[in-house]
Amino acid sequence: MEFDYLKVLTSSDDPETILQQLMEAYGQDVWQYAYTIVKRSEAADDIAQDVFLKAYRQLYAFRGDSSVKTWLLSITRNTSLNYLKSAFIRKVTLFGFREPRTTQRSAEQEALDKLSVDEIWRTVLALPGKYREVIILDAHYRLSIREIASMLNVSEGTVKSRLHRARAKAERLLQGGERI
């Protein structure tokens, strides 16, 4: 659900209400994107909180140059990358694999899709970071090539190239022609 935040920001004096709407509309997207970058659910929880705190502090600085979703995902990306660069994460060895949080599905859908969804998520999460990031921004968040390029600070051609390579590598992994 998209909101016209420029009108909301100018007509509302209650930033808490705006923040609540942002969290309800984009909370799951922010968490999932953080998870795809850091691959730790506890860290994704902390990052999501940090993202909304930063957004709250910068509500009136939002100029509308991009969609609100792109703005929040950019903050998420930068916060996640800063987390990965931190001294704490560089010194700690992480073990294990946890599935990303997903929305509730019906029992029938769960039974039919469980194996293929798990395999696809494992494949996507196993891709190198630059490929994993563009494929998730494109397929899951449905950002345009231009929005992805702007967010990642690369050219549109680079995004197209990475998407092509990510899809090809994922297909090879899913068909068993390449090992993770």
Secondary structure, 3 states (H helix, E strand, C coil): CCCCHHHHHHHCCCHHHHHHHHHHHHHHHHHHHHHHHHCCHHHHHHHHHHHHHHHHHCHHHCCCCCCHHHHHHHHHHHHHHHHHHCHHHHHCCCCCCCCCCCCCCCHHHHHHHHHHHHHHHHHHHHCCHHHHHHHHHHHCCCCCHHHHHHHHCCCHHHHHHHHHHHHHHHHHHHCCCCCC
